Every structure is written in C-alpha cells, then in structure tokens.
C-alpha cells in the first residue's frame, strides 16, 4: 500500500495518467512481472507529465503520442536520434552558439547513468528541452531582438515546439538537425567568414597597427611597410617587399576603402586608418552579430520572391528579385540622435504616392516649428497650419499662447518642388510612420555617412525605383509615372502585388563572391547585441571574448 500511495502523488495530468494506467489492470489476475512493468511505465509517464507543465508545445507533443519516448527508448531509432543530437551539440560553437546552454557533457553523463523509469522520464523531457533550445537558438536566434535595443522592432520568428518535435520524430534526425540553420546564401558566407577569422585570430591577427595620421602615394619607410603588411594579411594585396606607397599599394587602399564604405581616394587618411586598425577579434564579433541577425530574418515564408532591403549602415536601398539585386540606390537614414534613428522592422509596401503632401509629424511640429511660430507667426511659411477639420488657419492671431501639449493644430506642406518628400513616397503602412521617399536635398547623397533624416529613408533615385516597381504591372512604367507626375496633383498608385520591405542593420555582410564588407556601427546597436550575446554565453573561438 505504501508503494501505491507514492505512485498516486502528483496532480493534474500526472495523476490522471496514473489512475488510468492502474484502472486498466486486472489486479487479481495479472502476473507479478506484468505489474512490475506497468508500475515502471507509470513511473516513466508520471515523470514525463510532471516535467512538461511549463511548456504547452512540448506537453502537446507528448500527449498526442501517449507519452511514448523519442529519445530514451531501447530501439535503434531512438539511439540514432541521440547520436544525431550529440553530434549537432558538439558543433554548436561553429555557429557561434552559447554551448554551455546545452551542457552536452552533462547530458551524455545522464544518458549513460540513467537509473530507473522515473529517471528515464525526466531524462526524456530534458533531452527534448535541450533539442528545442538548440533548435530555437540556431533557427531563429539566441536573443530576443526587441530586448537588445529600442530601435529594433523585430521579433524572432520562433517555430512551434510541437511541430519541431513532430518533424524530428517522423524524419531522419541528421537531416532535421542539419537543416535548422538559415538556408540563405548570406548565412553560409558569413559562416565561412567566421571560420576564416577564427584562424586569423588564433594566429595573432593581422599584425601591428598603423600608428601615423596619414599616408599617401609617394611616401616610403616604416609606417608604409606596416600599412603594406596589414593589407597583405587582410588579403587586399599580394605579398611584396616594396617599402614605397606605390600604385600597387594605392590600389589596395582603394579596394579596402570600397569594401568599408569609405571615401575612395587611395589615401590612407584618418578615417581609412581607423577602420584598417580594427582588430580581427572585433571583426569576428561583427560577423557573429551578423549571423545572429540573419537568424532573426530566417522567416518561414522567406524574405519574399521580390523584396526590398534597406541596410541602414550601408545607406543603400535594393530591390531584389529571385535572390538577385535588380535595382540599387543610395539612401539617407535617420540621424544619430536617439529620437531620430530609423528603426528596424519588416512590413509590406502596397502603394506609392506621386506628388505627395507632407503631413508634418507631431513631434517635429512641437519640437522644431512651434518655438519658431511663437516668436514669429509667419515662420515656416512654406507649411500650411490646419485645424482638426483640415482647414488652413489664419496665422495673424499668433501662437505665443500655445505650449507643446496645448498646440491644437497640424502642419502640412502641399505638393511642389520644395516639398520635403520630393515627388514621390513609397508606403508600407506601419505604426512607426516610416516610409521611403524622394527629397529636394540631393547634395546629402554625396556624403559617405548619410544619417540626416528624422527617421524616414530618402532615396537618391526615387523615379527609377518607382519605374522598377511599376514594370511588373504596366508596359510603360516611365510614361505611366510621368503622366501622374505632370498633373501636379497628389495621386495614389497601388501596387498590384505588395512587396515585402526589410529595414535591416548590418555592419558586416558579404558580396556574392563571398568577400566581406564592413560598415560603421552608426547607432551602436551591434555593440549592444554583442554585449547581449556575450552575456548569454557566446565566446570568440581562437581568442578572448
């Protein structure tokens, strides 16, 4: 009776399982060994049930299979799953994952020393939890994006744990585990770059840094040699013994400048040398952050057969069709002030507005224009001040009596050559009020670092951008667009097929050929992501964390 009382301990689902198992037994007729097996199975099931209470997806999976094990069975299939998982966890560091989360050594030790059915039930759940944690980290990211920086409005595309386990139970476990990582070409190239940088770090990096302020063609000597050797180590030029800043070295500097988004002049000035002196360890951190960011974009539906990407650190917007860039233009993004930084998120572009009206955001109205209007009612004369019904307000009464909280009016700028949005804006309606648009301030596109807007993304070639989008729905996109533009009237043009838009932030990314490119961390977001990854247990292979 003591044993029976112990088996009946527990509550909820565990107790129901126990009661059901015992009531099904013909107690007066069953043999002793059958009773022993039944009790052992009940102990296993109770242990499984008790350890599932905090994970509904995990619990749902085991309920649908009557709590039968997938890991701890004595059959060859269960053994194969265990072996596949052990192998995968053993290579977790290759992907830059926090290996201590999975405690592989401890898991193997428990597999070898499991004692009794209750312990087997507990181990069954622990292995499933470990698999789900590994799958989650590799498939959709170690971190929760929105928790690392307030400007990241993205959510990791988490998969249903029940479905993950069902796929594992029904498939070749090696294949399932191998296909958890993002399948994008970018992720594969970043992974190769990571492994290469780890070897560089293990060898001591790229050698001494350049300790002068500026070097250019015609110079020679020790500093030029250090510059030369560092560019050789980085792969930007072939080995040479020349101590001179000659044409070959100048070409290597140009290649370096191009791959780092710098002004291209062949002169190793302060900006170029600052980037050149960044250590291999720090570049490795950037690559691992980029891999984490790529996991955040590992959407079940993909980025879209046709989609638009704006890399905020690279200051370019691209239209991508079937994995190939079909149009690219320079962009201006939000300034580095905390309230003007362009956020990161994904949405769908569904229309454009030709000859747009600029409805001035409330934050700009009260922070920038109201102080001017309080002093001079005629200030910002290019803007209309409107009441709640949209009627233009007479400025003669003045605005000195209003504060930022009491100002009852809105402001707008009608279509025209001086309109802040230029001649067209591209809309993917979102709660952040971010969109792509033209601008009359064309000179800003000549700058190397283009952080000047209030948050929206300005395009250098908005008309060509529009033509590319419209080419899918009209035989004469140029003529169609120009006909609407020439009316001077605000006109909405819907896209027949909405286009996914992804505002991303990559300080490390690759070319199609697999070459690395790096950009400055203009908002400091990647530094915060690395700190969060490090706190989660991610380390740099080949060097310090």
PyMOL commands that set and color helices and strands:
alter all, ss='L'
color gray80, all
select helices_A, chain A and resi 2-7+13-23+32-50+56-64+76-90+92-95+99-101+104-113+117-140+145-147+161-170+173-178+185-202+222-234+247-259+270-276+280-296+362-375+395-397+442-446+462-470+477-485+525-535
alter helices_A, ss='H'
color red, helices_A
select strands_A, chain A and resi 306-311+316-321+324-334+345-354+358-359+384-386+410-413+424-427+436-437+451-453+457-459+491-504+508-510+516-518
alter strands_A, ss='S'
color yellow, strands_A
deselect
rebuild
show_as cartoon
